[in-house]
Amino acid sequence: MGGVRLAGFVGTRYRWQIQPRFFVILAILAGVIASIWGLTALVGVLTRPKPPELPGGGRVIFPDYRLFGYSGYPGAGALGRLGTGDIDARLDEIVASGADYAGDRKVMPVMELIATMVHATPGDDGLYRTRVADDVIASWLETARKHKAMLLLNIQPGRSAMFDEVRYYEKWLVNPDVSLALDPEWAVGPDEVPGKVFGHTTGQELDAIAGWVSELVAANNLPEKVVLYHQLHEDIVTDEDLLQPAEGVVLIKSVDGIGTPTAKTGLYYRIASRTPEHVHLGFKLFFEEDARHGPLMTPAEVMDLSPEPEYVLWE
């Protein structure tokens, strides 16, 4: 009986002696595994591609930046200042002039390229518009990147559907530094001729385009993208309340009136009073047309507008 009890006691004692060592070994193994896992996770973080950013850095446009730029088409000075002279020199001019509009923000230079251009004649397809060649967009985008600028593709749709024109440029819009500028003044109906009547758009149409761009931003992990629409007078955009905020999209309305400073500011205030709160305001000036009506507005006069324009464009 005693031998049996002794054997049982010894066996019990032996089991209690090895148990702490077992847990020590487990703890060591767990530590090694955790270290390997942590190192693997760290390597994954360090090697993960950085999300694309805006030309000047970051992924959010406002309130960090104020946009300032020129519009145009290569070799066509009548269509905007970007169409004359050396393009790099024009970008240097944008950067220098933009400083006068900076205020308390960084200035993001903007090149607004007329990508879909309206015409007074129907063309072979009867749509009264042509599209710029890919090599032109590629060249302007290369210039924009040299100057850390944003490229806006301006759409003058003629009789074509504005949404169709927007989707045509999808391969360019997946770039983080390419955004949209819509010109509904030139969006006419199937029996209308651009230049003989004013075109128009609706909040519903703009909302559909903004929603599509929002999906593009999400699918490609892009920084915020601009959807800008120009407005020459009050009646060009109807049912604007149907234009809703869209994730990853910055909505901007550029007020494009031509005339004396008094006329231009009056139109700005009238349109601003009817603009949804989630739509940012811009202001367009014309080197030649405005000068014919009176003195050009100074940067101080432009920045004295309320609300302060967050996009200033010269044509």
N, C-alpha and C positions, 0 to 999 in steps of 0.2 A: 504493500500500500504506500509506504514511504517512498519507494523508488518511483512508483507511478506518479506520486504527487511531485517529486523532485523533477522528473522529466517534464511534467506539465509546466512547472514553474520556470524551468530553464527555457523551454520553448516560448513561453509568454514573454519572458525577459528579453529574449533574442529579438522577437518581433518588435518590441518597443524600442530596442536599440537601433534598428535599421530605419524606422519610420521617419525620424527627422532628416536623415541623409537623403531619403527619397524625395522629401519636399524641397530640400535644398537644390537637388538636381533638377527637379521640375521648375523651380524658380529661375535657375540659371538658363534652362532651355527656353523658358517663356521670355526671359530678357533678351536672349539672342534672337528669337523669332520677332519680338517687338522691334528690336533694333534694325533687323533686316527689312521689315515691313515699313518702318519709318524712313529708312534710307531710300527704299524704293519709291515711297510716296514723295519724298523730297526731290529725288531725281525727276520724277514725273512732273512736279511743279516747275522745276528749273528748266526742263526741256520742252514744256508745253508752249506752243506758239502764242505770242502775245496778240491779244485781240486787236484788229485794225483800229486805227485812230484817225481823227480829223487831221487836215493838213498841218495845223499849228499845234497838234497834240491834244490829248483828251478825247472824250467820246460825246460830250455835251456841248451844244452850240451856245445857247443862252442860259444865264447872263454872262458867260465868260467872254464871248466875242461880240464885236459889231462887224457886220459884213459891209465891205465897200468895194465897188468895182466898176468896170466898163462893160458895155455890150458891143456886139458887132459880128461881122462876117468877113472872112479873108478877102482883101482886095476891094471891099465895097465901103468906102468911107461914108457914103450917105446913110448907111445902116448902123453906124455907131463908130466910136473912136477906136475900138479894137481892130477895125478893118483898115486902118491907115498906118503907114510907117512900120518900123521894126517891132515885132510882137514882144520881144524881150524888153525893149525900151518902154513899151506901153505898160508892161508889168512893173517895171521899176517906178514908173510914174504913179501907178496905182498905190504902190507901197508908200511912196513919199506923200502923196495927197491924202491917203487914208488917215495919216496921223492927225490931220485937222479935225477928224470926226470921231476920234477914239473915245474921248471922254475918260471914263474910269474903266474902260475895257481894252482887251487886245483887239487889234484889227485883223480880220481874215480877208485877204485879197480875193476878189471874185472875178472870173472871166465868164461872161454870159454869152455863149455862142448860139447864134440862131441856127439850130440844127435842122428843124423843119421850117422851111421858108415859104411864105404865102406868095402867090403870083396873081396878076390880073388876068392871065389867060389860063384855060383849063388844063393844058398839057394832054399827053396821050391817055391818061387815066381819068381825065375830067375832074380831078380833085383840087385843082388850083394850088398845088403845092409841090415842092421838091424836097428831098432829104439830102443832107450834106454827106459827102463820101466818108467812109470809115477812116481813111488816111488823114483827113482833116481833123477829125475828132482826136485821133491818136496823137497828132502833132500838137494840138492845143493842150491835150492832157499832159504831154511831156513838158510843155512850157509851164503849165500850172504847177507841176510837181517841182520844177526847178525853183519856183518862187514860193513854195508852200501855199498855194492858192487853191480855191475851190472852183471846179468847172461846173457851170450850170448849163444844161441843154435846154435852150428856149424852143418852145413848140408853137408855131403859127399854123394851125391845121388846115385852113381853107375849108373845103367841103369834106375832108377826111374826118373821121371820128377822133376826137382828142385822145381818148383812151387807146385807140389803135396806134397812134403816133407814139405815145408814152411807152407802150409795151414793145414797140419796135426797137427801142434803145436799151432793152433790158441788159444786154451783154456789157453795156457801159455803166449802167446804174448799179451793178453789183460791186463797183469800185467804191471805196470809202470816201473818195474825194470828188465824186460826180453826183450832182443832184439835178432837180427839175425846176424850170421856169415855164409857166403856162401863159399864153397870150390869147385869152378868149376874145379879144377885140377882133381877131382874125378867124374865129370859128363860126362859119356861116352855114346856113341850111342848104338842102339839096337843090333849091331853085334860086339861090342867092349868089351874088358875085362879090368877092372880097374887095373892099375899097369903095363900093357903091352903097353898102350898108354896113353898119356896125355889127360885128358878131357878138355872141353872148355865151354864157355858161350858167349852170345852176349849182347850188350847194350840193345837190345829190350827185352830180357828175364829179365835182371836186372831191366829195367824200369817197366815192368809189376809187378814184385814183390814189388818194391818200391811203386808203385801206390796202390797196395792192402794194404800194411802196412799203407800208408797214410790214407786210408779209415778207417782202424782199429783205428788209433789214433783219428781221428775226431769223430767216432761213440762212443768212450768210454772216450772222453775228457782226453786223456793221454798226458803226457809230451813228448818231442821229443824222438823218438825211432831210434836206430841205425840199418842201413842195411849195413853190412860190407861184402866185398868180398876179398878173398885172391888171390894173383896173383904171381905165382912162376916164370913165365917168360913172355916175351912180347906177345906171341901168344895165351895165354889162354883166353883173352877177345878180341873179335872182334866187330867192329861197335860200339865202346864205345860212340860215339857222340849221339847215340840214347837213352842213359840214361839221362833223364831229371830231374831237381830238383822236389822234391815232398814235399808238405806241411807237416810239422811235422816229416819229415824223415831226419836224418843225414846220408849222404852217405860217407863211408870210404873205401878206398882201402889199404889193407895191402900188402906191398912188401915183399915176403917170400923167397928171394934168400938164398942159402946155400953156404958158402965158406969163403974165407979170407975177412978181412975188405975191401980190395981194390975191390974185386969182388962184394961184397954185396953193397957197395956204388955206384959202377958203374951201377949195375942193377937198384938201386933206382933212380938214375938220369935219366936213359933212360926211365923208366916207368913213372916217374914224368912228364917228358917233353910231354908225350902223354895223360896225365890225364886231363879230363875236369876240369875247374876251380871250379865248385861247388862240386867236390868230394875231401874230405879231405884225407890226406895221413897217413898211418901207416907203421910201420917197425917191422919185426919179427926176433927174434934171437933164436938160437938153442944151448942149453947148451952142447950137445954132438957133433952134426955134425959140428957146426962152430968151436968147439975147436979142432977137428981133422985136420982142414985146417989151423989153425993159432990162434993167440990169440983172445979171445972174445973181441968184441968191448966194450969199456967203456961207461958209461952213457954220459960222456962229448963228446965222438966221435959220439954217436947217436944223441945227441941234437945239434951237430954242423952241421948236415945235413940241406940242404936248398932245399925246404921248410922244416921247423921243423916238425917232425912226431907228430901227435896229438893222436896217439894210438901206444903204444909200447907193444909188446907181446913176452913173452918167452915161448919156448916149450922145 
